[in-house]
């Protein structure tokens, strides 16, 4: 089951607001809500800190 998360993601030492579809909390696949649509293809497993919906 995929859990949708909106919150903070730690990336390169900085916190960013992002949208996450997490498979193994608190780690998951990051979809950057603040980026262009073509960048949504970028997948990552950066550490995520946020609230689960």
C-alpha positions in Angstrom: 0.0 0.0 0.0 1.3 3.4 -1.0 1.0 6.1 1.7 0.8 9.7 0.5 2.7 12.2 2.6 3.1 16.0 2.5 5.8 17.4 4.6 9.5 18.1 4.8 12.2 16.2 3.0 15.9 16.4 3.9 17.9 16.8 0.7 21.6 17.8 0.5 21.4 19.2 4.0 18.4 21.4 3.4 14.7 20.9 4.1 12.3 21.1 1.2 8.5 21.0 1.1 7.6 18.0 -1.0 5.1 15.3 -1.8 6.1 11.8 -1.0 4.6 8.4 -1.9 6.3 6.3 0.8 6.7 2.5 0.6 8.7 2.0 3.8 8.2 4.9 6.3 10.0 7.1 7.1 11.8 6.3 3.8 10.2 6.5 0.4 10.1 7.6 -3.1 10.1 11.3 -3.5 8.0 13.3 -5.9 9.0 16.9 -5.8 5.8 19.0 -5.7 7.8 22.2 -6.2 9.4 21.0 -9.4 8.4 20.8 -13.0 6.3 17.9 -14.2 9.2 16.3 -16.1 11.2 16.1 -12.9 8.5 14.0 -11.3 10.2 11.1 -13.0 13.1 11.5 -10.6 13.0 8.9 -7.9 15.0 9.0 -4.7 15.2 7.4 -1.2 16.2 10.4 0.8 15.3 10.6 4.5 11.9 12.1 5.1 10.5 13.8 8.1 6.8 14.7 8.1 3.2 13.8 8.9 1.4 10.9 7.3 -2.1 11.6 6.0 
